[in-house]
């Protein structure tokens, strides 16, 4: 089974220069990694939910 990668660490306020001229900005990199992680987490959750046995009682 594939494991979920760790959620990206949010940069500290002091990690950004605030000048607006960095390309890419550390916040752009963070939000890009976060979006990819969220997609991987969604896929991971879907896969694990579909693989779990049905524990519901049948009538």
Backbone torsions as a table, in degrees:
resi	resn	phi	psi	omega
1	UNK	NA	136.7	179.3
2	UNK	-76.8	139.5	179.6
3	UNK	-98.8	156.0	179.8
4	UNK	-80.0	130.0	176.4
5	UNK	-66.9	160.3	179.0
6	UNK	-67.1	146.1	175.9
7	UNK	-63.7	138.2	-180.0
8	UNK	-62.4	145.1	-179.1
9	UNK	-81.3	131.0	179.7
10	UNK	-68.7	132.6	178.7
11	UNK	-63.4	152.5	174.1
12	UNK	-78.3	157.2	179.5
13	UNK	-55.5	-38.8	-177.6
14	UNK	-73.8	-10.4	178.7
15	UNK	-72.3	-21.6	-179.1
16	UNK	-101.2	135.8	-179.7
17	UNK	-76.7	-22.1	179.6
18	UNK	78.2	3.1	-177.5
19	UNK	-79.7	-22.5	179.0
20	UNK	79.4	5.5	-177.5
21	UNK	-105.3	-5.0	179.4
22	UNK	-75.2	135.4	-179.4
23	UNK	-135.5	104.0	5.0
24	UNK	-88.9	153.7	174.9
25	UNK	-70.0	150.9	178.8
26	UNK	-58.6	-30.2	177.8
27	UNK	-71.8	-35.3	175.5
28	UNK	-62.2	-43.7	179.3
29	UNK	-63.0	-45.5	-179.6
30	UNK	-61.0	-49.2	-177.2
31	UNK	-67.2	-30.9	175.0
32	UNK	-66.6	-46.6	178.1
33	UNK	-64.0	-38.2	-179.9
34	UNK	-65.1	-42.2	178.6
35	UNK	-62.7	-42.1	178.4
36	UNK	-66.0	-39.6	178.8
37	UNK	-65.2	-42.3	179.4
38	UNK	-61.9	-39.9	177.7
39	UNK	-65.7	-43.2	178.0
40	UNK	-63.4	-38.7	179.2
41	UNK	-66.4	-41.5	178.4
42	UNK	-60.9	-46.6	179.0
43	UNK	-64.1	-41.4	178.8
44	UNK	-61.5	-46.1	179.8
45	UNK	-64.0	-42.2	178.7
46	UNK	-62.3	-43.9	-179.3
47	UNK	-63.9	-44.4	-178.8
48	UNK	-69.8	-34.8	178.1
49	UNK	-69.3	-35.3	-179.3
50	UNK	-76.6	-22.5	-179.9
51	UNK	-88.9	-16.6	-177.4
52	UNK	-73.5	140.3	-178.2
53	UNK	-66.0	150.3	178.1
54	UNK	-73.9	116.3	-178.3
55	UNK	-104.3	4.3	179.9
56	UNK	-71.3	141.6	179.6
57	UNK	-77.3	137.3	176.9
58	UNK	-95.4	142.0	-179.6
59	UNK	-102.2	NA	NA
